[in-house]
Amino acid sequence: MSTAIKLSDGLVEAARIHGEASHRSTPKQIEHWATLGRIAEQNPELSYEFIVGLLRARAEVKAGEVSEYEFG
């Protein structure tokens, strides 16, 4: 479901710039920031790096880029 919302020009421009650098569209960059913010608010003890790693790992699992870890 998509919903039209009003955002400041500054936020949209920043999302465009950051999105370009990360190969994301402006809306996808805003979604990415919202996801990071939601996780950070719900888990204030987690670092930014941990949250980003978690999102990367989740994307790898979704893409099937996983293998079983063998101990020893």
C-alpha positions as CSV (number, residue, x, y, z in Angstrom):
1,M,0.0,0.0,0.0
2,S,1.3,3.4,-0.8
3,T,0.2,6.7,0.7
4,A,1.1,10.2,-0.4
5,I,2.7,12.3,2.4
6,K,4.2,15.7,2.6
7,L,7.9,15.8,3.3
8,S,10.3,18.8,3.6
9,D,12.3,19.6,0.5
10,G,15.5,19.3,2.6
11,L,14.7,15.7,3.6
12,V,13.7,14.7,0.0
13,E,16.9,16.3,-1.4
14,A,19.1,14.6,1.3
15,A,17.4,11.2,0.5
16,R,18.0,11.7,-3.2
17,I,21.7,12.4,-2.6
18,H,22.2,9.5,-0.2
19,G,20.0,7.2,-2.3
20,E,22.1,7.9,-5.3
21,A,25.3,6.9,-3.4
22,S,23.6,3.7,-2.2
23,H,21.9,2.9,-5.6
24,R,18.5,3.4,-4.0
25,S,15.6,5.5,-5.3
26,T,14.6,8.5,-3.2
27,P,11.5,6.7,-1.8
28,K,13.5,3.6,-1.0
29,Q,16.2,5.7,0.8
30,I,13.4,7.3,3.0
31,E,12.1,3.8,3.7
32,H,15.6,2.6,4.6
33,W,16.0,5.6,7.1
34,A,12.6,4.9,8.5
35,T,13.5,1.2,9.1
36,L,16.8,2.1,10.7
37,G,15.0,4.7,13.0
38,R,12.2,2.3,14.0
39,I,14.7,-0.5,14.9
40,A,16.9,2.0,16.8
41,E,13.9,3.4,18.8
42,Q,12.8,-0.2,19.7
43,N,16.3,-1.3,20.6
44,P,18.3,1.7,22.0
45,E,21.1,-0.6,23.1
46,L,22.0,-1.6,19.6
47,S,24.7,0.3,17.6
48,Y,24.1,1.7,14.2
49,E,26.7,-0.7,12.8
50,F,24.9,-3.7,14.4
51,I,21.5,-2.6,13.0
52,V,22.9,-2.2,9.5
53,G,24.6,-5.6,9.8
54,L,21.3,-7.1,10.9
55,L,19.5,-5.6,7.9
56,R,22.3,-6.9,5.5
57,A,22.1,-10.4,7.0
58,R,18.3,-10.4,6.6
59,A,18.6,-9.4,3.0
60,E,21.2,-12.2,2.4
61,V,18.9,-14.8,3.9
62,K,16.0,-13.5,1.8
63,A,18.2,-13.8,-1.3
64,G,19.3,-17.3,-0.4
65,E,22.9,-16.3,0.2
66,V,23.3,-18.5,3.3
67,S,25.2,-21.7,4.2
68,E,25.2,-23.8,7.3
69,Y,28.0,-23.0,9.8
70,E,30.1,-25.9,10.9
71,F,31.7,-25.8,14.3
72,G,35.3,-27.1,14.7
